[in-house]
Amino acid sequence: MCIESKVNLILEKLDICLLKSDCKTIEWIPVSAIANDKGLTPDAVRKQLQNGDFEVDVDFKYNGCRIQVHQGAVGRIQRKRRSSNG
């Protein structure tokens, strides 16, 4: 089998796989849902987004007066632990 026919076979298989898979769109998740999931207040999540290492329109966006978080940035939102060593 020549290289060209192998490449064509691979491309054909790739097309089949892409057609079978469900192409998901980017999900934007409301701050309240993330807060409930992570055990935080919505205000704590908003503060992390606005003061942390998150970019507007990349990691989160404003939908009117509500903030929505990109699904890829949700994992970086975490509960802050306070030190017991005052």
C-alpha positions in Angstrom: 0.0 0.0 0.0 1.5 3.3 -1.0 1.7 6.3 1.3 -1.0 8.3 -0.6 -3.5 5.5 -0.2 -2.6 5.1 3.5 -3.2 8.9 4.0 -6.5 8.7 2.3 -7.5 5.7 4.4 -6.6 7.6 7.6 -8.5 10.7 6.5 -11.5 8.6 5.7 -11.5 7.0 9.1 -11.0 10.4 10.7 -14.1 11.8 8.8 -16.1 8.8 10.1 -15.0 9.4 13.7 -15.8 13.1 13.5 -19.3 12.4 12.1 -20.0 9.9 14.9 -18.8 12.0 17.7 -21.0 14.7 19.3 -19.3 18.0 18.7 -19.9 20.0 21.9 -20.0 23.7 21.9 -18.2 25.8 24.5 -20.2 26.0 27.6 -20.6 29.1 29.7 -21.6 28.3 33.2 -23.3 30.8 35.6 -21.4 31.9 38.7 -24.2 30.6 40.9 -23.9 27.0 39.6 -20.1 27.0 40.1 -20.6 28.4 43.7 -23.0 25.7 44.5 -20.7 23.0 43.1 -17.6 24.2 44.8 -19.2 25.1 48.2 -18.5 28.8 47.8 -20.6 31.9 47.8 -21.3 33.5 44.4 -19.5 36.7 45.7 -16.3 34.6 46.4 -16.4 33.2 42.9 -16.8 36.7 41.4 -13.9 38.1 43.5 -11.6 35.3 42.2 -12.6 36.0 38.6 -12.1 39.7 38.9 -9.0 39.7 41.1 -7.3 36.5 40.0 -5.5 35.2 36.9 -8.6 35.2 34.8 -9.2 37.1 31.6 -12.4 38.8 30.6 -14.0 37.3 27.4 -11.6 34.4 27.6 -12.2 32.8 31.0 -15.4 34.6 31.9 -17.8 37.0 30.3 -20.5 39.4 31.3 -24.0 38.5 30.0 -25.8 41.6 30.9 -25.2 42.0 34.6 -24.5 38.3 35.1 -21.1 36.6 34.9 -20.7 33.4 33.1 -17.5 31.3 33.3 -15.9 29.3 30.5 -15.9 25.5 31.1 -12.1 25.5 30.9 -11.7 28.0 33.7 -13.9 26.3 36.2 -11.1 24.0 37.4 -9.0 26.9 38.3 -11.6 28.3 40.7 -10.8 26.9 44.1 -11.8 27.4 47.7 -9.2 29.5 49.5 -8.0 28.0 52.8 -7.3 30.4 55.6 -4.1 29.8 57.6 -4.6 28.8 61.3 -1.3 30.5 62.1 -2.8 34.0 62.5 
